[in-house]
């Protein structure tokens, strides 16, 4: 089975009155991320990594942020839709590794729940999905608390 890798990167601004949703899990936080959808920056990076590995473009082509259908969209539903598209093409996901970059809150208490939620949406065992978290060490837009970013790498293989 030949394998292919894809990368994903995303960032969103923090805003008062928004929820902070990462990997489909709502994280208690004073501020959340702003965006057309639920602004789940981690899930968006994972989606782009999967689309990249499958050679299927990017999240903006599949779910335009100008389309009212995706206003406040549940990004985990978008992820499930991408996983289904890969499945229809005979493409199996091997593993996903991701890093969330944000200054606060701390993600450690939520990491297992995020991992399990992403794995569930992709039909993978938890150990095929890894979620890491780091800060900006006070530097740049992450360090100043202006926003959060996420990056992901996915490996896929063709069935049969
Ligand atoms: Mg995004």
Boltz pocket constraint, residues with backbone or C-beta under 6 A from the ligand:
constraints:
  - pocket:
      binder: B
      contacts: [[A, 10], [A, 11], [A, 12], [A, 35], [A, 39], [A, 40], [A, 41], [A, 44]]
      max_distance: 6.0
